[in-house]
């Protein structure tokens, strides 16, 4: 994984209880995370800079213009926007959906846990959250980042050049390969322009 | 406390700085405080007022956050006092809304679990069971127990933090029972 192992990751913690925010902040800081705490789902979305889903792809990822958040950890039971609501909003946003989300709750309710996992949560922590739980966060961030960086290379390159004698690996500018394109039997060179989720031939 | 009779020569030499340095407290006084602290901690655990979650909090305390445990405990009592007052109102209300009452007790229990207030958690569980059954007598009885434990815990922890302060910042309380 092309990730700096010493990098400090930024976690956004969401909880309406001041005491719980203090606890989770300490747990995260002790585990070498950079932390931002907010007391509601709506504040969390503000920090994340959630906008309407972008229609036109941009060369630069929107995250570069805002505070980069590597993981969101949220309480389930909150007045107004619940942790589940926040989860759905994040996963439903094209710019935020790859941010891993962990949900916390004091109640061990299987249906609730399943609902969150099915909604896209990476994990479900039972409160009180323990120091040992913090170890489970980094893998989710690294997994997400690796995918992000791959997407970043694709977006930055904007074009992938395919030659008829494509060897199928690494010869294009950018480095991201899509199976379908490699198999494309184009006679000359075909310039392709794409962004996450769509592919248009010019 | 006059402990001049126990002072040694070396302590006399240090006495000039004694008002400034914790480390130069007369040995007897300091170890007595440490003993009191250890005993209080042990009693909190043996009596079941606290459980290992409290140890977790102490593990999170360090130079970067030297008063972490006391700060969290203070926040707990702020939350729990408010909840106890709300429960008091809810339980006296007529007609009684057992659903709201249960929700409040649930919040109190969750709060208690964050600092390892084991006895409070247990009493809250019993309270919730009575709410479920809409048993008023049971609710009133268990609420009395919750309030009593709340006061006891508050007193014990106030003593605990006071002793901690007296013993000195460098001192970390020993683990429960050790």
Interface residues (C-beta under 8 A of the other chain):
Chain A: X17 X18 X19 X20 X22 X23 X26 X27 X29 X30 X106 X127 X128 X130 X131
Chain B: X53 X56 X57 X59 X60 X62 X64 X65 X68 X71 X72 X75 X76 X79 X109 X110 X111 X113 X114 X116
